[in-house]
C-alpha cells in the first residue's frame, strides 16, 4: 500500500478529502508564486501590473488560506513570472 493511502482513506471517510486536497494545492501554489517572485526580485505591485490586474486579486492568489482562484489568474501570474503551468489528472 502506498504511503499516504491510509490517510487519504481517512479523509475520504470523513468527507473532507476534496476540500483538504484543494487547500493543500492552493498553499503549494501560493508558495511557488511567492518563491518565483523572490527569485525575480518582483514586488506584488509589479506582478499585478504585469498580470493586468489589481493588487487585491494578487493578494487573493497569494493567500494560502483562500481557495478561490481561477485558472486564468494562475495562468496570468505564471506568464508574468516567465513560468508555465503543468496540470494533470492522476489516477
C-alpha positions as CSV (number, residue, x, y, z in Angstrom):
1,X,0.0,0.0,0.0
2,X,1.5,3.4,-1.0
3,X,2.5,5.8,1.7
4,X,-0.4,8.2,2.5
5,X,-3.1,6.0,1.2
6,X,-4.4,5.3,4.7
7,X,-4.6,9.0,5.4
8,X,-6.4,9.6,2.1
9,X,-8.8,6.9,3.0
10,X,-9.4,8.6,6.4
11,X,-10.0,12.0,4.7
12,X,-12.5,10.4,2.3
13,X,-14.3,8.6,5.1
14,X,-14.6,11.9,6.9
15,X,-15.9,13.5,3.7
16,X,-13.2,16.1,3.6
17,X,-10.7,14.7,1.1
18,X,-11.6,17.1,-1.8
19,X,-11.6,20.2,0.4
20,X,-8.4,19.3,2.1
21,X,-6.6,18.4,-1.1
22,X,-7.8,21.7,-2.7
23,X,-6.5,23.7,0.3
24,X,-3.1,21.9,0.2
25,X,-2.8,22.5,-3.6
26,X,-3.5,26.2,-3.1
27,X,-0.9,26.5,-0.3
28,X,1.7,25.0,-2.6
29,X,0.7,27.2,-5.5
30,X,0.8,30.4,-3.4
31,X,4.2,29.4,-2.1
32,X,5.6,28.7,-5.6
33,X,4.4,32.0,-6.9
34,X,5.9,33.8,-3.9
35,X,9.2,32.0,-4.4
36,X,9.2,32.9,-8.1
37,X,8.6,36.5,-7.2
38,X,11.5,36.4,-4.8
39,X,13.8,34.8,-7.4
40,X,12.8,37.5,-9.9
41,X,13.0,40.3,-7.3
42,X,9.5,41.2,-8.2
43,X,7.1,43.1,-6.0
44,X,3.4,42.5,-5.7
45,X,2.7,45.8,-7.4
46,X,4.9,44.9,-10.3
47,X,3.4,41.4,-10.7
48,X,-0.1,42.8,-10.5
49,X,0.8,45.3,-13.2
50,X,2.2,42.6,-15.5
51,X,-0.9,40.5,-14.9
52,X,-3.1,43.5,-15.8
53,X,-5.0,43.0,-12.5
54,X,-5.4,44.6,-9.1
55,X,-3.3,44.0,-6.0
56,X,-6.5,42.6,-4.4
57,X,-6.7,39.8,-6.9
58,X,-3.0,39.1,-6.5
59,X,-3.4,39.1,-2.7
60,X,-6.1,36.5,-3.0
61,X,-3.9,34.4,-5.2
62,X,-1.0,34.6,-2.7
63,X,-3.3,33.9,0.3
64,X,-2.7,30.2,1.0
65,X,-5.9,30.1,3.1
66,X,-8.2,31.5,0.3
67,X,-9.0,28.6,-2.0
68,X,-10.9,30.8,-4.6
69,X,-8.7,31.2,-7.6
70,X,-9.3,30.8,-11.3
71,X,-7.1,29.1,-13.9
72,X,-7.0,32.4,-15.8
73,X,-5.5,34.2,-12.8
74,X,-2.9,31.4,-12.2
75,X,-2.1,31.4,-15.9
76,X,-1.5,35.2,-16.0
77,X,0.7,35.0,-12.9
78,X,2.8,32.2,-14.4
79,X,3.2,34.1,-17.6
80,X,4.1,37.4,-15.8
81,X,6.8,35.4,-14.0
82,X,8.1,33.8,-17.1
83,X,6.8,30.4,-16.0
84,X,4.3,27.9,-17.3
85,X,1.7,25.8,-15.7
86,X,1.5,22.0,-15.8
87,X,-1.8,20.3,-14.9
88,X,-2.5,16.6,-15.0
89,X,-5.2,14.2,-13.9
90,X,-3.7,11.4,-11.9
91,X,-5.3,8.1,-11.1
